[in-house]
Amino acid sequence: MKLPPTPRNPNWLFYLKFEADPFGYMDVIYKHYGDIITIMSDSQPIIYISNPQGIKEIFNNTKEITASGALNQSFAIGTGKQGVLQLDGWRHKHRRKLLMTSFQGGRTQAFGQRICELTDKIMSQQAISKSFLAYEIIEDIALRIGIELVVGLSEGDRYEKIKHLFSFLMKYEQSSLINLLLKLPFVNRDFGKWSPQGYQLNLYQKIFQLLYSEVSERRQKPDSLSSDTLSTLISACDETGEALSDEEVRDLLLSPIFAAQHASGAAIAWSLYWIHRLPEVRDKLLEELNTLSESPDPMSIVTLPYLNNVCNEALRIYPTQLFTFPRLVESPIEIMGYEFDPGTILIGNIYSMHQREDIYPEPKQFKPERFFEKQYSSFEFLPFGGGARSCIGGAFALFEMKLVLATILSHYQLALVSKKPERPKYGGLISYPASGVKMVMHGRRNYQGYSQPLVSSLF
């Protein structure tokens, strides 16, 4: 077996440097070793690829390379053992198709006005001249949208409990102290809810139980008019014609909610940061939004070309998902001149792909215009992964990004509090703004850009 080059650092030092500065270290690795490298995990080679032809071969050679659900078992703590990430074969394909019906076509279009209304409602609660963390506010909006779209809940005691637990769990898992403790071998064990991992598991179990109760109750009183994901799954049959179990329906709900909260929230927060850091981008975007009517139809918003390119560039420069889900080599195969034996793991490096100067000139610069100048292939621009493990809600995430951003920019005057660059932070699967994008509200923007003050803050 002929393997790509391996960084000279021992594995423990490699991962330590990655933890300290994942983006900077990936830039260094790419510069020194190129677009395909090997990281050894004991005796198993893990290959990271940031070459469009190499990624194309990973996605297309489905006989020799499989998107094995077994490689995603570590995520089962939060997505359940029967979540779509853990499934394989026809079962995986069937469940993906079921889930995707909730994020496509007329269903999401009909939900567009709700996204705009909810965004305006949450943003109107921000006091004038008082700073706030945009990432925190946007995650709240994205989580509310996700719960309503996926579970069909928008109010009530169970809705509030689910929303609170998802929100609290996110803050818990992104805590620097908790992340440090969970890396210690004598702490990274379940000693009950008084230990960091035990407490984390307890939070997940509470979410599981709430969703299971909702599934059970909705099963007893199905609503044929509901278009949420839960209703779709309850009325669906598996590949043998049998109804899905309550446990499987519950598990299938988890990934879409987490994706809506984490990935969508981070992507929109990054977009707000770049738009307000670069006045020329903000001005062009406002000029485009001003061509719409005072109360535009959501579908007229999502077709705006510059808005589309701003969202794409935000997803390119700091993709929320840094890597594709891993693939497993099942039969000997050659990729990019290297030979891989069965058991080798292949991973697409999305971040480094998006930083290639030969594909994206001046990759560190935020330039939405680049998407006017070139049509990128799905192996060059892949913010939602690709192939059999691409993000189910990728199209909806982009739809949501556009509507949330357009609503905020059209209705509110915001500014960044700090002139310091916002740095990315990586945790689990998601890249998010380390400082939360601290902003301040200056006033409400009327139609065509004229502004009026909001209620003054008393604090």
C-alpha positions, 0 to 999 in steps of 0.5 A, a space after each residue: 500500500 502506497 500512502 500519502 505523506 504523513 506530518 512529522 509530528 507524533 499524533 499527540 502533538 498533531 492533535 494538540 496543535 489542531 485543538 489550539 488552532 485548527 484553521 491555522 494548523 490546517 493551512 500549515 499542513 496544506 502548505 507543507 504536505 499538499 492536498 492529501 495527507 495520512 494520519 495514523 490511528 494506531 495501525 489504521 490510516 486516515 486520509 484527508 483529501 482537499 483535492 477536487 478530483 480526489 473528493 470526486 473519486 471518494 463520492 463516486 466510487 461507491 462500490 469500493 468506498 462506502 459511507 459506513 454508518 459504523 464510522 459515525 457511532 461516536 455521534 450516537 450520544 446525541 443522534 440516537 442509535 437509529 439516527 440517519 448518520 448511523 444507518 447503512 444501505 437501503 435503510 439509510 437511503 429510505 430514511 434520508 428520502 423520508 427526511 428530505 421531503 420535509 426540507 424541499 419544495 412547497 413545504 419550505 416555501 410555505 414556511 418562508 413567511 414564518 421564518 421572516 416573522 419569527 426573525 423580526 419578532 426576536 430581533 425586535 426584542 433587542 434594546 437600542 444601544 445595548 450590545 448583544 451576542 449575535 451568535 446567541 440570538 441567531 442560534 435561538 432563532 434557528 433553534 425555534 425554526 428547527 423545532 417548529 419545522 421538524 417537530 411541529 411545536 411552536 408553543 407550550 410547556 413541552 416546546 419550552 422544555 425542548 428549546 431550553 434543553 437544546 440551548 443549554 446543551 449547546 452552551 454546555 458543550 461549547 464551554 472551554 472548561 467542560 471541553 478541557 475536563 472531557 479531554 482528561 482520561 480520569 474525568 472523561 467517564 460517566 460517573 452519574 450526573 455529577 460528572 461532566 460526561 454523566 451530566 451531558 448524557 443526562 441532558 441528552 436523555 431528557 431531550 430523548 424522553 421529551 421527543 419520545 413523549 411527543 412522538 407517542 402522543 402524536 401517534 395517537 392523534 395524527 394530523 393529516 394536515 401537518 407538514 412537519 417532519 414528525 408527521 411525515 415519519 409517523 405516517 410513513 412505512 419502512 422498506 418492508 411496509 411496516 410503520 416506523 417505531 416510536 424510538 426510530 422516529 425519535 432518533 430521526 428527529 434529532 440530527 435535523 434539529 441539531 443541524 438547524 441549531 448549530 450549523 444554520 446558526 453559525 452560518 448566519 452569525 458568520 454572514 452578519 459578521 462579514 456583512 458588517 465588517 465590510 461596509 461595501 458588502 453591506 451597502 451592495 446588499 442593502 441596495 439589492 434588498 431595496 429593490 423589493 417591495 416593503 413586504 416582499 414575498 419570501 421567494 422573491 428574497 431567496 432569488 436575489 443574486 448578491 444575497 445568494 453570493 454573500 451566503 455562499 462566500 460565508 459558507 466558503 471562507 469558514 464552512 460550518 462543517 470542516 470535514 465530510 463524514 468519513 468513508 471506508 475503503 472496502 476494496 483496493 483502490 487507487 486515488 491520486 496515485 496512491 493505493 489504499 487497502 480495505 480498512 483505510 478511512 477517507 475524509 474530505 477536508 472541506 476547509 482546506 478545499 475552500 482555501 485553495 488559491 488555485 480555485 479561490 484567489 485570495 482565499 482569506 478575503 471575503 469576496 462574494 463577487 467570486 461566485 459571479 465570476 465562476 461556477 464551482 463544481 460540487 467537488 470544489 464548493 461543498 459546504 454541506 458535504 457530498 455524496 450519500 452523507 451530504 447534509 439533508 437540510 443543506 438547501 433549506 439551510 441556504 433558504 433560511 440564511 437568506 430570509 433571516 439575513 434579509 429580514 434583519 438587514 431590511 428592518 434593523 441597523 446593526 454594527 459590530 462592537 469590536 474592530 478586532 477580527 472574529 476568530 473561528 472556533 471548532 467544536 465537534 462537527 461545527 465551526 462557529 465564531 469564538 467571541 459570538 459576534 458582539 453587535 449593537 442595535 442602533 435603530 429600526 430601518 424603515 422601508 428604503 433605508 430610513 430609520 427610527 429609534 427602538 425603545 431605549 435600554 434602561 440598563 
